[in-house]
């Protein structure tokens, strides 16, 4: 017998003499191994083929191979070969030697191929391909066949193509169906109407003690402790047969205890794990733009076809734009421009395209001119007291799935900054939009709909397939770990491995079997804590090398990676180096960002570039939840860690092992080193994790071959109200726990604008924002009155009667709106204002006019105005008016009255600038 083919990790074909095969089948069946005979009467890939070698050579002698246009992966060698070498000798070897199909599949996966189609009469090799790519850990792939046994007609073939199509694989339908077939056919312009009625299952479904009673708890506690005596009492075993019970249980208790502990640990890890997903969003209803937009472009805009094309498409759709060129150096001019522009015209929003400037800052591989300019723009926008919301556009900063490669990880820095800006400046932040590489006819309308729509989405990816919203979802561990048997070996590099979580990771690696640890330090390698760390690791039997190489430079990383005869070859990397900076977005400048980028981001990029496609067992980076959902004061951390997550996604798309763990708060480390800060975090719903739990999560993530996974202990019932207090968060809206919390509170996150704070929201908004808030409210209530759950059923300019409103529905809508706005509405409001847009205009006029009654806090107003420099009043042209008003007040008999005549002139002469402003506002110093 010989091994004829290796089709996958668990699929082998054996060929040989009948009697020998019969014996093998019997052994396999006796051991429970699935075995199936292949009905053939010849033994290919065995020594029997040698009997026809000469005959094959004669038959195939006329073959003249030529070079192919498509790369050819050989199952004879398991690697790419030149098609020009496929002569008669090759095809004899193909028939004689073992089929190395698994090796060829692995080579294809390593080369980045993610679509595998078996073209055959029956999908024999599909299972082997699926097993192989799963073992490679390359992430989601598409594997399918074409025909099936007894189903070999055109219908089955077209169905196979359709399966590829719906999974994002391009299919040339015109070539299949013919140019004259009437293809393509336009789909309806409205979205498919889907509703989900299944109840969402929350966390805890896998928790083995979730619904246990006291007896269950005691039983499993005894099992975990392997306490046979207690177990016998719990199950009520006959004392007379106690020895029999103990004998029977001794052989199984250890296995049962291990299973129980593993299941409990897995349940704990599942509770902490989250990932980012992308949800398709319904298209926004057609309608006119709700105002003018200030479009901010980089100085390279005229030479960038994407920018020119996008602005042109938006203007072609009716968007009124004013173009402003922006650089980091002219941010002060931008503030002045904005003030003048908003005084002349009301803007719906500011659309920034400056992040699309790809030029790198010299000497800094991650920081681009577009990132630096965007950071300056965010700061400058924050200086404007009242301004339209700022939307930042990137391209290729995110990936929505395996067929959408992440092209620009450096632009992910913008997304990390944006998460913090949304929390710190909710009134001036619009959102983030990522565009596809190719700007086509669908991109403009999609972006137009995002900017003018009422959805409330603020983290969006526009793709040719539609518009997608960023969502946080649970990320349970796989039922069977992809790399269950993974163990560290050889040398493992741990940056920052002598402090913080890096030190915990180094200890875990030493205990798990690493032969040598290469640790980097940022500072004195002779420091006491470094010596203590090395001594601790050495006691565990692992070799240790400490390096003070500057990992923020390419040369330093190259020095670090240089092979040394004193240690085994490098097999894995854990990038745990960290540099924390807590500061509001308004205080971050390019220097502060560059400082942190150099330690975490630049070093990670150098590691990736210098390691190239070297096959490593693991490449792990320690990221932060700040890059996933953001946090106040976490702008720098969010920016840097968003880049790390993006780099890992890009590496995985190249077929390289990579994992990013976006940590929440870990007890005793970083900000949680302060007990008072720990208490503050707990009050906000963030529970610091024990370092042992974090190390367990690290091990589970590597064995599960995760890409980017966030690990955090969050009490959503406490966290969500605080996180969404100033701004709804669609990002969290799909989490089952968050849904239950918001539903129990009687208000979903996206309905926050319709609560009792509506009046305050309208008072602090410009006209365009007021229209948006009220239009969303009217559409929601109108949909509810019609019994609909889809806002797309309520078009802004469609008549209520056309939607199906009768008198009862009109009264229902009127009552609901009256309750929402806290004001009575006429019974005929729905008929007097027959469309949602018309009704919004009426509501805005009524509600905003009522708010303009003089309910001003005079003391607060005077305090604020007193802090404004005199030059600002002069620039705005209001100083003379203020002074005239102050002089014209008949206040001679009032306290602090201005003296007349000479006394007044002398008093004014004695005033400094601040006194003059105070005097102009009617206040005097004691």
Residue pairs with C-beta under 8 A, 6 or more apart in sequence:
1 14
1 15
1 16
1 17
1 20
1 21
1 24
1 46
2 14
2 15
2 16
2 45
2 46
2 47
2 98
3 12
3 13
3 14
3 45
3 98
4 13
4 14
4 15
4 43
4 44
4 45
4 46
4 98
4 99
5 12
5 13
5 45
5 98
5 99
5 101
6 12
6 13
6 98
6 99
6 100
6 101
6 102
6 103
7 13
7 99
7 101
7 102
7 125
7 127
7 128
8 101
8 102
8 105
8 127
8 128
8 129
8 130
8 131
8 132
9 102
9 131
9 132
9 135
10 131
11 127
11 128
11 131
13 38
13 45
13 99
14 21
14 24
15 21
15 43
15 44
15 45
15 46
16 43
16 46
17 43
21 37
24 35
25 35
25 37
28 34
28 35
29 35
42 48
43 49
44 95
45 95
45 96
45 97
45 98
45 99
46 96
49 92
49 95
49 96
50 96
53 92
53 96
56 88
56 91
56 92
56 95
57 88
57 89
57 92
60 87
60 88
60 91
60 92
61 88
63 86
63 87
63 88
63 91
65 83
65 84
65 85
65 86
65 87
65 90
66 83
66 84
67 82
67 83
67 84
68 83
71 80
72 80
72 81
72 82
72 83
72 86
73 79
73 80
73 81
73 104
73 107
73 108
74 80
74 81
74 104
75 94
75 99
75 100
75 101
75 103
75 104
76 90
76 93
76 94
76 97
76 99
76 100
77 100
78 100
78 102
78 103
78 104
78 106
78 107
79 103
79 104
79 107
80 107
101 125
101 128
102 128
102 132
105 116
105 128
105 129
105 132
105 133
106 132
106 136
108 116
109 132
109 133
109 136
109 138
109 141
109 655
110 136
110 138
110 613
110 615
110 655
111 655
112 653
112 654
112 655
114 138
114 139
114 140
114 141
114 142
114 402
114 403
115 141
115 142
115 164
115 169
116 126
116 129
116 133
116 141
116 142
116 143
116 144
117 144
117 145
117 146
117 160
117 164
118 124
118 125
118 126
118 129
118 144
118 145
118 146
119 146
120 145
120 146
120 147
121 147
121 148
121 149
121 152
122 145
122 147
122 148
122 149
123 144
123 145
123 146
123 148
126 143
126 144
126 145
129 143
130 143
133 141
133 143
134 482
135 482
136 655
137 482
137 483
137 657
137 705
138 652
138 655
139 402
139 652
139 653
139 707
140 401
140 402
141 402
142 164
142 167
142 168
142 169
144 160
144 163
144 164
145 160
146 156
146 157
146 160
147 156
147 157
147 160
148 156
158 176
161 171
161 173
161 176
164 171
165 171
165 173
167 403
168 401
168 402
168 403
168 404
168 465
169 403
173 183
173 184
174 181
174 183
177 183
190 283
190 792
191 282
191 283
191 792
193 790
195 789
195 790
200 736
200 739
201 736
202 736
202 737
202 740
203 270
203 271
203 474
203 736
203 737
204 210
204 271
206 263
206 266
206 267
206 270
206 476
207 267
208 220
208 260
208 263
208 264
208 267
209 216
209 217
209 220
209 264
212 220
215 234
218 230
218 234
219 231
219 234
219 235
220 260
222 230
222 231
222 234
223 231
223 253
223 256
223 257
223 260
224 257
224 260
224 261
224 264
225 257
226 253
226 254
226 257
228 245
228 246
228 249
228 250
228 253
231 249
231 253
232 242
232 245
232 246
232 249
237 245
238 245
265 696
266 477
266 700
268 693
269 477
269 696
269 697
269 700
270 474
270 476
270 477
271 713
272 664
272 689
272 693
272 697
272 711
272 712
272 713
273 474
273 475
273 476
273 477
273 697
273 709
273 710
273 711
274 472
274 473
274 474
274 475
274 628
274 709
274 710
274 711
274 712
274 735
275 472
275 473
275 474
275 475
275 707
275 708
275 709
275 710
276 470
276 471
276 472
276 473
276 628
276 708
276 710
277 470
277 471
277 472
277 473
277 734
278 398
278 400
278 401
278 461
278 468
278 469
278 470
278 471
279 468
279 469
279 471
279 734
280 465
280 466
280 467
280 468
281 455
281 457
281 460
281 466
281 467
281 468
281 469
282 790
282 791
282 792
283 446
283 449
283 466
283 467
283 792
284 449
284 450
284 452
284 453
284 454
284 455
285 453
285 792
285 795
285 796
287 452
287 795
287 796
287 797
288 318
289 317
289 318
289 319
289 320
289 348
289 448
289 452
290 348
290 452
290 768
290 771
290 772
291 320
291 346
291 347
291 348
291 349
291 767
291 768
292 320
292 321
292 322
292 345
292 346
292 347
292 348
293 314
293 319
293 320
293 321
293 322
293 347
293 348
293 349
293 350
293 351
293 451
294 321
294 322
294 324
294 338
294 341
294 347
294 349
294 350
294 351
294 388
295 311
295 314
295 321
295 322
295 323
295 324
295 350
295 351
295 353
296 324
296 325
296 326
296 334
296 350
296 351
296 352
296 353
296 354
296 377
297 307
297 311
297 323
297 324
297 325
297 326
297 353
297 354
298 304
298 307
298 325
298 326
298 327
298 353
298 354
298 356
298 357
298 369
298 370
298 373
299 325
299 327
299 357
300 357
300 359
301 307
301 308
301 325
301 353
302 308
304 356
304 357
305 439
306 356
306 395
306 435
306 439
307 353
307 356
309 439
310 353
310 393
310 435
310 439
310 443
310 444
310 447
311 321
311 323
311 353
313 439
313 441
313 443
313 444
313 445
313 447
313 448
314 321
314 444
314 447
314 448
315 321
316 444
317 444
317 445
317 448
319 448
319 451
319 452
322 341
322 345
322 347
324 334
324 337
326 334
326 352
326 354
326 373
326 376
326 377
327 369
327 373
327 376
328 369
328 372
328 373
328 375
328 376
328 590
331 376
331 377
331 379
331 380
332 380
334 377
334 380
335 380
335 383
335 384
338 350
338 380
338 381
338 384
338 387
339 384
341 347
342 384
342 386
342 387
342 388
346 766
346 767
346 768
347 388
347 766
347 768
348 388
348 451
348 452
348 768
348 769
349 388
349 389
349 390
349 391
349 430
349 451
349 768
350 381
350 387
350 388
350 389
350 390
350 391
350 430
351 391
351 393
351 451
352 374
352 377
352 390
352 391
352 392
352 393
353 393
354 370
354 373
354 374
354 377
355 368
355 370
355 371
355 373
355 374
355 392
355 393
355 394
355 411
355 414
356 370
356 393
356 394
356 395
357 368
357 369
357 370
357 373
358 368
358 369
358 370
358 408
358 410
359 368
359 369
359 370
360 367
360 368
360 369
360 410
361 367
361 368
361 369
361 372
361 590
361 594
364 594
364 597
364 598
364 602
365 554
365 602
365 605
365 606
366 410
366 413
366 597
366 601
366 602
366 605
366 643
367 410
367 413
367 590
367 593
367 594
367 597
368 410
368 411
370 411
370 414
371 410
371 411
371 413
371 414
371 593
372 590
372 593
374 392
374 414
374 417
375 417
375 588
375 589
375 590
375 593
376 589
376 590
377 390
378 390
378 392
378 417
378 421
378 585
378 586
379 585
379 586
379 588
379 589
381 387
381 390
381 425
381 428
382 425
382 428
382 585
382 586
384 428
386 766
387 428
388 428
388 430
388 766
388 768
388 769
389 427
389 428
389 429
389 430
389 431
389 769
390 421
390 428
390 429
390 430
391 430
391 431
391 432
391 433
391 451
392 414
392 418
392 431
392 432
392 433
393 433
393 434
393 435
393 447
394 408
394 411
394 412
394 414
394 415
394 432
394 433
394 434
394 435
395 407
395 408
395 411
395 434
395 435
395 436
395 437
396 405
396 406
396 407
396 408
396 411
396 434
396 437
397 406
397 408
397 409
397 411
397 412
397 414
397 415
397 434
397 646
398 406
398 412
398 415
398 434
398 461
398 470
398 646
399 405
399 406
399 649
399 653
400 461
400 463
400 468
402 653
404 463
405 650
405 653
406 412
406 646
406 649
406 650
406 653
407 437
409 643
409 646
409 647
409 649
409 650
410 643
412 642
412 643
412 645
412 646
413 593
413 597
413 601
413 639
413 640
413 642
413 643
414 432
414 639
415 432
415 434
415 459
415 627
415 642
416 626
416 627
416 630
416 635
416 637
416 638
416 639
416 640
416 641
416 642
416 643
417 585
417 588
417 635
417 638
417 639
418 429
418 431
418 432
418 459
418 630
419 626
419 627
419 628
419 629
419 630
419 631
419 634
419 638
419 642
420 584
420 585
420 626
420 630
420 631
420 632
420 633
420 634
420 635
420 638
421 429
421 585
421 635
422 429
422 431
422 458
422 630
422 727
423 630
423 631
423 632
423 723
423 726
423 727
424 584
424 585
424 586
424 632
424 633
424 635
425 585
425 586
426 726
426 727
427 764
429 458
429 727
430 451
430 458
431 457
431 458
431 459
431 460
432 458
432 459
432 460
433 447
433 450
433 460
433 461
433 462
434 460
434 461
434 462
435 443
435 447
435 462
436 443
436 462
436 463
436 464
438 464
440 464
442 464
443 462
443 464
446 462
446 466
446 467
447 462
449 467
450 457
450 460
450 462
450 467
454 772
454 775
454 776
454 779
454 791
455 469
455 730
455 750
455 791
456 728
456 730
456 750
456 753
456 776
457 469
457 730
458 730
459 469
459 470
459 730
459 731
460 467
460 468
460 469
460 470
461 467
461 468
461 470
462 468
469 730
470 730
470 731
471 730
471 731
471 733
471 734
472 628
472 629
472 710
472 731
472 732
472 734
472 735
473 734
473 735
474 735
474 736
475 706
475 709
475 710
477 700
477 704
478 704
481 700
481 703
481 704
481 705
482 703
482 704
482 705
483 702
483 703
483 704
483 705
484 703
486 617
486 618
486 702
486 703
487 512
487 513
488 509
488 512
488 513
488 514
488 571
488 572
488 617
488 618
489 513
489 514
489 515
489 568
489 571
489 617
490 514
490 515
490 516
490 568
490 569
490 570
490 571
490 572
491 514
491 515
491 516
491 517
491 518
491 567
491 568
491 569
491 570
491 571
492 509
492 514
492 516
492 517
492 518
492 570
492 571
492 572
492 573
492 574
493 518
493 520
493 560
493 561
493 570
493 572
493 573
493 574
494 502
494 505
494 506
494 509
494 517
494 518
494 519
494 520
494 573
494 574
494 576
495 502
495 519
495 520
495 551
495 573
495 574
495 575
495 576
495 577
495 603
496 502
496 520
496 521
496 522
496 575
496 576
496 577
496 578
497 503
497 505
497 506
497 517
497 518
497 519
497 520
497 533
497 574
497 576
498 506
498 519
498 521
498 529
498 530
498 533
498 534
498 546
499 529
499 533
500 576
500 578
500 669
500 670
501 576
501 578
501 622
501 663
501 666
501 669
501 691
501 694
502 519
502 574
502 576
502 577
502 578
502 622
503 533
504 691
504 694
504 695
505 574
505 576
505 622
505 695
505 698
506 517
506 519
506 533
506 537
506 574
507 536
507 537
507 540
508 695
508 698
508 699
509 517
509 542
509 574
510 517
510 537
510 540
510 541
510 542
511 540
512 699
514 542
515 542
515 543
515 567
515 568
516 542
516 543
516 544
516 545
516 567
516 568
517 537
517 542
517 543
517 544
517 545
518 545
518 547
518 560
518 567
518 570
519 533
519 534
519 544
519 545
519 546
519 547
520 546
520 547
520 548
520 549
520 551
520 560
520 577
521 527
521 530
521 546
521 547
521 548
522 577
522 579
522 599
523 548
524 530
524 548
525 546
525 547
525 548
530 546
534 544
534 546
537 544
538 544
543 567
545 564
545 566
545 567
547 559
547 560
549 556
549 557
549 559
549 560
550 556
551 557
551 560
551 577
551 599
551 603
551 606
551 607
552 598
552 599
552 602
552 603
553 602
553 606
554 606
554 609
554 610
557 603
557 606
557 607
557 610
558 606
558 610
561 570
561 607
561 610
561 611
563 569
563 570
570 616
571 616
571 617
572 616
572 617
572 618
572 619
572 620
573 607
573 611
573 616
573 618
573 619
573 620
574 618
574 620
574 621
574 622
575 600
575 603
575 604
575 607
575 619
575 620
575 621
575 622
575 644
576 622
577 599
577 600
577 603
578 599
578 600
578 622
578 670
579 595
579 596
579 599
579 600
580 637
580 670
580 671
581 592
581 595
581 596
581 636
581 637
582 633
582 634
582 636
582 637
582 671
583 592
583 633
583 635
583 636
584 632
584 633
584 635
585 635
588 635
588 636
592 636
593 636
593 639
593 640
596 636
596 637
596 639
596 640
597 639
597 640
597 643
600 640
600 641
600 644
601 640
601 643
601 644
601 647
604 621
604 643
604 644
604 647
605 647
607 619
608 619
608 647
608 651
611 619
613 654
613 656
615 656
615 657
616 656
616 657
617 657
618 657
618 659
618 702
619 648
619 651
619 656
619 657
619 658
619 659
620 658
620 659
620 660
620 661
620 698
620 701
620 702
621 644
621 647
621 648
621 658
621 659
621 660
621 661
622 660
622 661
622 663
623 641
623 644
623 645
623 660
623 661
623 662
623 663
623 708
624 634
624 637
624 638
624 641
624 662
624 663
625 631
625 662
625 663
625 664
625 710
625 712
626 634
626 637
626 638
626 641
627 637
627 638
627 639
627 640
627 641
627 642
627 643
627 644
627 645
627 662
628 641
628 642
628 645
628 662
628 710
629 710
629 723
629 729
629 731
629 732
630 638
631 637
631 638
641 662
644 660
645 660
645 662
645 708
647 658
647 660
648 658
648 659
648 660
648 707
648 708
649 658
649 707
649 708
651 657
651 658
652 658
652 707
657 705
658 707
659 701
659 702
659 705
659 706
659 707
659 708
659 709
660 707
660 708
660 709
661 697
661 698
661 701
661 706
661 709
661 710
661 711
662 708
662 709
662 710
662 711
662 712
663 694
663 710
663 711
663 712
664 686
664 689
664 710
664 711
664 712
664 713
664 714
665 671
665 672
665 678
665 681
665 686
665 687
665 688
665 689
665 712
665 713
666 672
666 688
666 689
666 690
666 691
666 694
667 678
667 688
667 689
667 690
667 691
668 688
668 691
669 691
671 677
671 681
672 678
672 681
672 688
678 688
681 687
681 688
682 688
683 718
684 718
684 719
684 722
685 714
685 715
685 716
685 717
685 718
685 719
685 720
685 722
686 712
686 713
686 714
686 715
686 719
687 713
687 714
687 715
688 713
689 697
689 711
689 712
689 713
694 711
697 711
701 709
701 711
716 732
716 735
716 737
716 738
716 741
717 737
717 741
720 729
720 732
720 738
720 741
720 742
720 749
721 745
723 729
723 732
724 732
724 749
724 752
728 749
728 750
728 752
728 753
729 749
730 749
730 750
732 738
732 749
733 739
733 742
733 748
733 749
733 750
738 749
739 748
742 748
742 749
747 754
747 755
751 780
753 761
753 773
753 776
753 777
754 776
754 777
754 780
754 781
754 820
756 822
758 773
758 777
758 820
758 821
758 822
759 821
759 822
759 847
759 851
761 773
762 770
762 773
762 774
762 844
762 847
762 848
762 851
763 848
763 851
765 773
767 844
770 844
770 848
771 840
771 841
771 844
774 840
774 843
774 844
774 847
775 796
775 836
775 837
775 840
777 817
777 820
777 821
778 794
778 817
778 836
778 839
778 840
778 843
779 791
779 794
779 796
779 836
780 791
781 813
781 816
781 817
781 820
782 794
782 800
782 803
782 805
782 813
782 836
783 789
783 790
783 791
783 793
783 794
784 816
785 805
785 809
785 810
785 812
785 813
785 816
786 793
786 794
786 803
786 804
786 805
786 809
788 794
793 803
794 803
794 836
795 803
795 836
796 835
796 836
796 837
796 840
797 835
797 836
797 837
798 835
798 836
799 834
799 835
800 810
800 813
800 830
800 834
800 835
800 836
801 834
805 813
805 830
810 830
810 831
811 827
813 830
814 825
814 826
814 827
814 829
814 830
817 825
817 829
817 843
818 824
818 825
821 843
821 847
823 846
823 847
823 850
826 832
829 839
829 842
830 839
832 842
833 839
833 841
833 842
862 921
862 922
862 923
865 917
865 921
866 914
866 917
866 918
866 921
866 923
868 917
869 913
869 917
870 879
870 913
870 914
870 916
870 917
873 879
873 882
873 917
873 920
879 920
882 920
882 921
883 920
886 898
886 919
886 920
886 921
886 922
887 898
889 922
891 897
891 898
891 922
892 900
896 923
896 924
898 904
898 907
898 919
898 924
899 907
908 916
908 919
911 919
915 925
918 924
918 925
